[in-house]
Structure formats: C-alpha cells, structure tokens
Amino acid sequence: MTDYIARNLKQTLTLWAKSSIDVFGKVTWATPITVKCRFEERSELFIDASGNEVRARARVYIDTDAALGDYILLGTSTVADPTTLTNT
C-alpha cells in the first residue's frame, strides 16, 4: 500500500473473516475486528471469480488482508454474525 493511501485511511470499518462452513453449509465468522479504511461510494462493474458481471457499490481500501467471502461494514459493530445486521 502506498504512503498516500495509508495517510488517507480516515474511516473505520468492521471486518468479519469467513472462518469455516459448518455441517449444514452455514458460514461461521471469526470475531470481528475494526480497521482503518477509505470507503469510496461508487458504482463499478467487474467480473467476479465465477465469471459473472457484478456491480460494486463501493471501493474500499484497508490496511489489512481480507479474503473473498469476508464481510465488511462501514463503522463499528460487535455482532457475532454479520448476516444478521439490518439496514437502519
């Protein structure tokens, strides 16, 4: 990451790393962590790992590793399962 980007990580997001998949096919999540980020709301079309066209609603820069399938939320949260979050 460039120094320019690192200096501009002024927002905070919560990151849940995908931990595993249980015997019922449900994803389990690691304990959420908060990280500094730069969150830019924008509409951008890209091709996902399966070859499908997908429209992203934001571009996010963070100072830690994240993997495909991890879950992020702009702001902070201590919820154990991010899929239970509601839009308020």
Backbone as a ProteinNet text record, in pm:
[ID]
protein_1_A
[PRIMARY]
MTDYIARNLKQTLTLWAKSSIDVFGKVTWATPITVKCRFEERSELFIDASGNEVRARARVYIDTDAALGDYILLGTSTVADPTTLTNT
[TERTIARY]
85	0	89.7	54.9	135.5	114.1	212	200.3	79.5	52.3	-61.9	-191.4	-211.9	-334.3	-335.4	-223.9	-217.5	-252.2	-207.1	-237.9	-385.7	-454.7	-595	-694.3	-648.1	-737.9	-793.8	-897.4	-951.2	-1086.1	-1138	-1265.7	-1239.4	-1341.9	-1329	-1433.6	-1392	-1487.9	-1467.9	-1569	-1562.5	-1547.5	-1455.3	-1426.3	-1450.9	-1533.9	-1555.5	-1490.5	-1389	-1326	-1412	-1428.1	-1501.4	-1416.8	-1472.4	-1395.4	-1404.4	-1526.3	-1545.9	-1691.3	-1722.9	-1861.1	-1898.3	-2009.5	-2048.3	-2111.6	-2151.1	-2204.6	-2336.1	-2402.5	-2527.9	-2507.4	-2379.7	-2349.1	-2354.5	-2367.5	-2374.4	-2233.8	-2206.3	-2076.5	-2064.9	-1949	-1920.3	-1814.8	-1820.2	-1737.7	-1640.6	-1521.7	-1425.2	-1475	-1417.6	-1451.7	-1424.4	-1518.5	-1498.8	-1383.6	-1314.6	-1208.8	-1240.5	-1192	-1208.1	-1074.8	-1082	-962.2	-985.6	-878.9	-885.6	-908.4	-985	-1015.9	-1039.1	-1048.6	-1101.4	-1213.9	-1333.5	-1453.8	-1505.2	-1503.7	-1549.9	-1675.3	-1786.6	-1910.4	-1902.6	-1917.4	-1914.9	-1974.5	-2024.1	-2078.4	-1974.7	-1937.1	-1832.1	-1865.2	-1857.8	-1887	-1757.9	-1760.8	-1643	-1686.2	-1589.9	-1614.8	-1569.2	-1657.6	-1620.5	-1543.6	-1505.2	-1423.3	-1493.5	-1626.8	-1702.8	-1728.6	-1681.1	-1700	-1827.9	-1899.7	-2024.4	-1996.8	-2075.1	-2067.9	-2138.5	-2070.5	-2125.6	-2102.5	-2197.9	-2182.6	-2148.7	-2033	-1992.3	-2051.6	-2081.7	-2135.6	-2031.6	-1911.9	-1806.9	-1670.3	-1569.8	-1430.8	-1376.2	-1312.8	-1265.9	-1117	-1042.5	-900.2	-883.4	-808.8	-784.3	-637.1	-593.8	-453.2	-427.9	-517.7	-500.7	-551.7	-519.6	-564.9	-711	-781.3	-918.2	-929.1	-1015.3	-1030.6	-1169.4	-1181	-1309.7	-1404.3	-1519.7	-1615.8	-1618.5	-1515.9	-1519.9	-1628.6	-1669.3	-1780.7	-1731.2	-1767.5	-1728	-1849.9	-1835.5	-1939.1	-1870.4	-1911.2	-1858.1	-1907.5	-1815.5	-1849.8	-1805.4	-1853.4	-1813.1	-1932.4	-1905.5	-2007.6	-1940.4	-2013.2	-1964.3	-2053.8	-2143.1	-2233.2	-2150.4	-2184.1	-2108.2	-2129.9	-2251.2	-2284.8	-2325	-2241.1	-2271.5	-2394.3	-2436	-2553.1	-2682.5	-2675.1	-2794.4	-2811.8	-2716.6	-2726.4	-2843.5	-2907.8	-3017	-2977.7	-3033.9	-3010.3	-3098.8	-3038.6	-3119.2	-3082.3
-116.8	0	123.2	219.3	341	427.5	513	605.3	696.6	736.5	824.4	759.8	632.8	563	545.2	503.1	481.6	609.5	723.6	850.9	886.6	830.7	866.3	764.8	671.9	576	642	721.7	802.7	753.8	650.1	594	460.6	407	278.7	182.4	58.1	-44.9	-166.2	-250.2	-376.3	-487.5	-578.9	-690.5	-821.9	-906.3	-1042	-1134.3	-1208.2	-1305.6	-1431.9	-1486.6	-1612.4	-1719.9	-1785.9	-1881.1	-2022.7	-2071.1	-2206.3	-2221.2	-2338.9	-2372.3	-2494.9	-2486.2	-2597.9	-2711.6	-2817.6	-2935.8	-2909.6	-2797.5	-2761.9	-2663.2	-2629.5	-2538	-2391.6	-2362.7	-2224.2	-2173.3	-2052.5	-1991.2	-1951.9	-1977	-1926.1	-1816.9	-1719.2	-1599.6	-1588	-1537.9	-1507.4	-1385.1	-1361.2	-1243.3	-1117.9	-1023.8	-904.2	-817.9	-755.3	-660.2	-526.9	-418.9	-288.2	-248.9	-191.8	-149.1	-11.5	59.9	188.2	162.1	250	229.3	361.9	352.5	460	394.9	447.6	392.6	493.3	456.2	545.3	485.8	553.8	507	536.8	433	445.7	319.9	332.6	218.5	173.2	46	-5.1	-147.9	-175.6	-308	-388	-514.7	-600.3	-745	-830.4	-972.9	-1046.2	-1127.2	-1198.1	-1326.6	-1401.1	-1521.3	-1629.6	-1624.8	-1723.3	-1678.1	-1558.3	-1507	-1427.9	-1398.1	-1321.9	-1172.6	-1094.2	-948.8	-907.3	-827.8	-783.7	-633.8	-564	-421	-396	-336.2	-299.2	-163.4	-141.3	-12.3	74	18.6	95.5	37.1	119.7	75	100.3	-2	6.2	-24.7	63.7	43	15.4	-90.9	-122.7	-156.2	-151.6	-176.4	-316.7	-409.8	-548.8	-639	-765.9	-859	-895.6	-911.8	-961.9	-1060	-1158.4	-1261.4	-1255	-1312.2	-1323.4	-1399.5	-1344.1	-1407.1	-1345.2	-1265.4	-1193.6	-1087.7	-1035.4	-941.7	-813	-699.5	-570.5	-481.8	-392	-295	-162.9	-57	74.8	113.8	141.6	171.5	57.3	59.1	-44.7	-128.6	-254.8	-347.2	-459	-515.2	-630.5	-752.1	-744.9	-855.6	-976.7	-1094.2	-1215.5	-1262.9	-1248	-1293.3	-1171.6	-1129.5	-1008.5	-1020.4	-1140.8	-1156.7	-1124.2	-1104	-1068.2	-916.5	-840.6	-694.1	-646.8	-541.2	-483.2	-344.2	-300.1	-165.9	-67.8	16.8	113.3	254.7
0	0	0	-79.9	-86.9	36.4	63.8	176.5	160.1	34.9	8.7	56.5	21.7	62.7	213.9	270.6	415.8	492.1	443.2	509.9	500.5	403.1	380.8	435.8	516.6	581.3	706.9	689.8	799.5	850.8	788.8	832.7	901.9	965.5	1034.5	979.9	960.9	923.6	1012.5	1014.9	1087.8	985.1	1012.1	921.9	994.1	933.5	981.3	879.9	921.2	831.7	830	711.4	697.4	764.6	865.1	944.2	887.3	869.6	816.3	773.2	725.1	689.4	771.9	845.7	933.2	852.7	920	852.8	779.7	812.5	746.6	631.9	602.8	494.4	533.7	662.7	710.8	741.7	697.6	722.7	869	926.8	1060.7	1045.2	1134.4	1122	1238.7	1210.7	1315.9	1392.7	1508.5	1588.1	1504.1	1500.8	1418.6	1470	1375.7	1409.6	1343.2	1401.1	1337.2	1275.9	1157.1	1085.3	1025	1001.3	932.8	785	721.5	580.6	509.2	380.7	295.9	218	232.4	172.7	71.2	-56.7	-163.9	-225.8	-208.3	-270.3	-419.4	-498.9	-644.5	-705.6	-823.8	-894.8	-996.9	-987.6	-1074.6	-1115.6	-1244.5	-1297.5	-1304	-1257.9	-1265.9	-1286.3	-1315.3	-1334.8	-1208.6	-1147.9	-1024.7	-1057.5	-953.7	-969.2	-1051.5	-1058.2	-1135.3	-1279	-1314.4	-1448.8	-1468.8	-1360.8	-1369.6	-1360.1	-1434.1	-1420.7	-1292.3	-1210.7	-1083.4	-1071.1	-1011.5	-990.1	-843.8	-820.8	-684.8	-652.7	-524.8	-481.6	-414	-393.6	-325.8	-358.5	-342.3	-346.4	-206.5	-148.8	-10.8	-5.3	59.4	83.6	232.1	266.8	407.2	427.1	552.8	582.5	637.1	607.3	648.2	536.6	544.2	441.1	461.5	352.4	352.7	237.3	253.5	151.2	89.1	-27.5	-93.1	-0.8	26.7	116.5	254.6	288.4	416.3	408.8	521.9	530.2	593.1	533.4	590	612.2	709.8	741.8	769.8	704.8	735.4	873.1	964	1102.3	1192.2	1314.1	1409.8	1453	1481.1	1527.7	1605.6	1701.1	1775.7	1754.3	1657.5	1626.1	1583.1	1634.8	1603.7	1460.1	1407.8	1272.2	1188.5	1095.6	1019.6	930.2	898.8	812.2	885.6	1017.3	1093.7	1105.4	1052.2	1057.5	973.6	1017.8	940.5	895.9	787.6	735.1	810.9	892.3	966.8	931.7
[MASK]
++++++++++++++++++++++++++++++++++++++++++++++++++++++++++++++++++++++++++++++++++++++++

